Amino acid sequence: MKRLAIHGKEDIRWEDAPVPEPADGEVRLRVRYVGICGSDLHYYFHGANGEYEIREPLTPGHELSAVVDLDPSGRLAVGTPVTVHPARYGAVVPGLEARPHLRKGGDYLGSAATRPHRQGGASEYLLVEDHMIRVLPDGLSLERAALAEPLAVALHAVGLAGDIRGARVLVLGAGPIGLLVVAAAVHAGAAVVGAGDVRQEPLDRAAALGAAELVLIGRDTIDDESYDVVFECSGVAASLTQSVRAARRAGTVVQVGMLPNAEIGVNLAPMLGKELTLRGAFRFSTEIDEAIALLAGSDALDAVVSHAIPAADAVEAFLLARDSSASAKVLLAL
């Protein structure tokens, strides 16, 4: 079989590997689509994602759709379309019973957070534990189903803000995850959803998903205290400063974008006088099931997928995925 492997900064290879054999409790999948995530871009272009540095060849990919190739238990028939919850959790910790994704000791597909690294889904064949598998509803295409994981991330982030029905919401950063946060906020009943980005093309995509107020950063102005909830999805320090300014008194800022593992210049002074709630968002817990249901019920999010490129052309795909003017979500086709 073939798989992608990142060996270091800007060094990704489409290489041979043995077809894996499932053990008890495992299922072998024939992967069809893998989404390129922001973390995958960091691994490829920088050799690290935040504090997690590549120390051995890493197969990226945690956003995927596939069909069952072999289930030794006989429960799943060959060809069954599926997606995967990419997390394995650590031991139960008091106080985190309902938030297993925050426990220490777990891992995630396509992550260098552990050694050995947890290899990801950009491989023709993939072994996963049977509890990670989610069978797709009839009518949900494999291409659209590759959005289940990032949509779950967006749903989780929106849930952290509490009940946003009737609220004014701003999403800063209209890349793929920002677009899905826009869609999730609309789904959650926000009265108005705004989107801000440094490029016009992502804003046009956000408008198609329900964003009614569009802000081109560098040209347009965001009034201070103009939104009840702000989701920062770019991971840029200046954007977090803007989020704090844009949030109303007693409002909420949810940090969704991955911040660099370094001291950064952010002005949080307005947070005190406004008694803001500043929350970090990390992956998700059970929201992937809600995401699958939403994807099965509507084709509205098809617009988030802009390209599907053969995995053998990964360099082209990663360059395209980094350019938000030219792309939204880029899928690798295997």
N, C-alpha and C positions, 0 to 999 in steps of 0.2 A: 504494500500500500504506500501512498504518499502522505506526507504531513508537512505543514509549515513549522519552522523552528527559528526563533530569533536567537542568534548567537552573541549578539552585542549590538551596540549602537549602529543603526542603519545596516545591519547584517542579518537578512532574513533569507532562508533557504527552503526550497521545495524539494524535500529529500525523501529517500526511501526509509521505510521502517517495517518491522514485522507486523503482520496482522495479529492483534491481541486476542487472547482466548479468555472468555469470561469464567470467573470462579463462581461459587455459590453466592447467590444474592446479587449477581451482576448481570447486566444485559449489554450485548454488543449492538451498537447503532451504526448505521451507514449515514454519515452526516451529509446534509444537502446544502444548507446555508449557514453561514456564520457572520454575524454583524461585527464590524470594526468599531470598537468602543474607544472612548477617550483614553482609558488606561492602556489599551493596545497601542495607541499612537505614542504614548509616553514610552512604553517599553521599546518600541522600534526606533523612534527618533532620538531618544535620550539614554536608552539602556536601563532605565529605571522608571518606576511609577511612584512618585512621592518618595517615601523612605524605602521602598522595595526595589532592590537592585538585582538585575539579572546576573546570576553567578554560575549558571549552567544553561544549556540550550532550553528555551521555553517555547512550547507550542501555545500560541495565544488563543483567545476565543472563549467567551462564556455566554454569548447570545447565539443560540443555535436552534435549528430545526433539523429533524432527521427521520429516518424510518428504522424500525426494528430489523436488525439483521440476524440476531440469534439470541433467544431467551431460553436458557437451559431449563427453567422452571416450566416452560410451556404455557405460561399465563398470557404472554403477548405473542400474537401471530407475526410471522415475517411480513414486513411491509407496513406494519401499523405506524401511522404518522404520529410523531411525538415532538415535544420540546422537553427541556431539562431545567429543573431548579438547580443552579450550579453550586450550591453551598452544602458543605458538610459542617456540622456544628460541634463545638467542644462540649465538655461536661456541663451539666446543669449548675447554674450559679444562683444562689438565693437573690431574689429581686429582679432577675432577668428571665424568669420563666416564660414570659410572653414576648421576650425579645432575644431569641436564640442567636440571631445574627451578631449580637454584641459580645457573645461569650468568647473567651480566649480558647485557643487550641483547635479551632476549626480551619477549614480551608475553602478555596473557591477555584473553580475551573479557570485555567489560564492565568494563574497568579504566581508571582515570585515572592510572596510574603512568607513562604515556608521553604525549608530545605529538607529533602529535595523539593523542587518546585512542583506545584500542582499543574500538570499539563492540561491544556485546554482543548477546545473542540475543532480547531482548524486542522483536521485530520480526516482522511477518508473513513476510517473506522475509529470508534471511541467506545471505551468501556465506562459505564456508570453504574452506580448502585441502583437497584430497582426502585427504591423510595424516592429517587431524584426525578423519575420519569413522570411526565404529564401527557396522557393521551389526548390528541387534538380532537375537538368536535368535528363532526361532518361539515364540510364546506369551508373549513379554515385552511387556506393554502399554506404550504410550507414556507413560501417567501414571506407572507405576512406574519406567520407564527414566529419567525426569527426576531420579531419585535417584542415578544412576551417578556423577556428579561428586562430590557430597558424601560418598557412601560411599567413593569412592576416597581422599578426604582422610582419612577415619576409618581406613581400612585402612593408609594410609601412617603415620599417627600411631602406631597400635598396633605396626606393624613397627619403628618407631624404638626401642621399648622392648625389643626383642629377643624371646627365647623366653619367653612368659608362660604356657606350659602349667603348670597346677597352682598358679599365683600368685593372690594376693589383690589385686584391682584396684579402684581407686576412680575414679569419673568425677565431677568437680565441674562442675556446669552441665549440666542435662538439657534444653537446647534442642535443635533439630534435629541439630546436629553432635554434641552430647553423646550423644543417643540413638543415633546411628549408631556412635559410639565404643563404647557399651555393646554393641551388636550385634556389632561387629567383635571386641571382646575376648572375648565368648562364643564366637564362631566360632574364635578363636585358641586356645581351650582353657583360659582362665582358670578356676581352681577356683571362685572367688567373685568376682562383680562387684557393687560397691556404687555407688550414685548419690546425689549430694547436690545440692539445689537450694533456693532460697528459697520455692518454691511447690509445693503438693502435686500439682497436675495434671501437671506434667512428670514428677514421680516416679512417678505411676501409669503413665504411658506407658513409663518406663524399666523398671518391673516387668514390663510386658507383653513387653518385649524380652529379659528374662532377668536383670535386676538383682535380686539376692536380698537386699541390705541397702540400706535407704532411709534417707536422712538429710535431715530438714527443717531447713535452716540457720536458726538463730535459736531453734529449739526443742530439737533433738537435739544431742548431743555426739559428735564424732569423736575417738576415743582417739588420742593421739600414738603414732607408730610402729606403726600397726595395718594398714598395707597395703604390699605389695611395690612396687607401681607405682601412681602417681597421674597421671591425665590432667586437666589444668586446661582446661576448655572454655568458661569464662564470660568470660575476659579482664578479670576484676576483681582488683585488687591484693590485697584481703583474702583472696580465694580462693587466690591463689598462696601467700600466707603459710600458709594452712591446709594446702595441698598439701605444703609442706616439713615441716610438723609431722606430718602424717599418714603420711608415708613412713617405712618402716623403715630401719634402718642399712644402708648400702650399697644402698639402693633407688634408684628412678628416678622423676623427675617429668618429664612431657612437657607443655610449654606448647602447647596447641592453639588456645585462644581468642586473638583479636587483641587485643594490648595497646595502650593509647594511646601516641601518639608524644610522650611527655612523661616527666619524672621522676615516679615514683610511689612511694608508701610501701609497701615490701615488706620483711618481716623474713626475711632469708636466713641469719641466724646459725646456726640448727640444721643447715644444709647442711654446714658444715665438720666438726662433730663426728660427723656421721653419714656423711660421705664420700658424699653423694648425687650422682647424675648428674642434671643439669638440662639438658634438651634442648628446643630449639625445633622445632616442626613447621611446615613451609611447603608448602602445596598437596600435590602428589604427582608421581610420575614415570609409571610404567606401570600403576599399580594400578587404573586404570579398567577394564582388561580383566578383572581378577579381580572387580571390583564388578559388571560386567555379568553374569558367570557366576553370581554369588551371587543377583542379582536374578531371573535367569531360572529358578533352581532352587527358589525358594521365594517364597511370598506373604507371609512373615512381616513384611517391612518395609513393607507397605502401610499399616500403622498409623501410620507416620511422617508420611504425607501426611494432613493434617487438612482442607484446603480447596483447592479449585480455583476461582479467581475470574477473570472476564473481564478481560483486560488493560486494557480501556477503564475499568475501575473500579479503577485502580491505587492511588489514594489510600486507598480502603477496604482493599485488599489489604495495603498496607504498614502501615497502622495495626493491622490484625489480626495480621500477622506479628510485630509488635513486642510483642504481648501474649502471653506464654508461658502464661498461665492459660487463654487462649481458643484457642490454636492450637499446632500443631507446625510442620511444613513447609507453607507456603502456596505453591501453584502459581498462576502466571498462565496462563490459557488463551487461546490466540490462534487 
